[in-house]
Amino acid sequence: MKKILILFLLASTLSCTSQKNSVSDVPPTKYINTITETDLKTHLYIVASDEMEGRETGSLGQKKAGNYLINQYKIDQIPFPKGATDYYQRIPAAFLNASKNENLPDSENIWAYIEGSEKPNEVIVISAHYDHVGVKNGVVYNGADDDGSGTVALLEIAQAFQIAKNEGHGPKRSILILHVTGEEHGLHGSRYYAENPLFPLANTITDINIDMIGRSDEFHKESNKYVYLIGSDYLSSDLYNICEEANKNYVNLFIDYKFNDRSDPNRFYYRSDHYNFAKNGIPSVFLFNGVHADYHKPTDDVEKIEFDALTKRTQLAFAIAWELANRDNRPVVDKSGS
Ligand SMILES: [Zn+2]
């Protein structure tokens, strides 16, 4: 007994010394708490306002929304990624119209970046689409939940990582914040990124995708303290466990796996941007609140957002990313995905 104990103590002393500057033992709690209802509300009242004209792909309204996002990153001193020339990944109209010509103009993904301190070449992508369906018959489709909610979640997650970094607790791996365009027309922005990645896909360890996390669906009328997770166990049992533990340790939502069922007729797994990462073998998880009566209606307005739920789900996405960024090993791909 004693011998083992001595060896154990010695080993732990050694590992403490060698990881002097490591952040692995810093709990994310303090940074989780920088993600607030107030901030999310401030951002979403702007992103989902009539001024943004429903953020149709390539429209002036979408560009305005994009400018707002970039300004927030500048205020928080969060840079565009290494290797990029600015906050935009430009996507030519020809790409957007290739599979089906909808006369879409050029558009842009928007990105921001928090460089890792120990394994900067390994990247976690956190994605959400910032386009929506625009104006129809003079009525603005504000898309507050779809996907204004994910859009503002990304702002808060990036800010939390940057605050941690400023205090010497930056992520070990790099974080790429990716606001994709053209989702409503067929996941174009994420497909463009996957075909033209800034960082090699082989080094992209996970995509955390957020699309609609600000409302509740008909199956959760009694409580909005839930989130659907989809795809977390399709490619990696590590990713599944990380999501479960991050939730248990820091957020305590009810995780509903109803739509994780491959035979579910809604096929949500194939319907948002993570799919363009998952199809390339990258472990991916999709955070989602389910659909509701205002889904793709002009009534998907900011007044209907449940900001308490939006805050908790954003905090969960951050906690998952924190764990992925700081743990010793990247999640192992041990499943086929199908
Ligand atoms: Zn969406």
Boltz pocket constraint, residues with backbone or C-beta under 6 A from the ligand:
constraints:
  - pocket:
      binder: B
      contacts: [[A, 129], [A, 146], [A, 147], [A, 183], [A, 211], [A, 212], [A, 271], [A, 272]]
      max_distance: 6.0
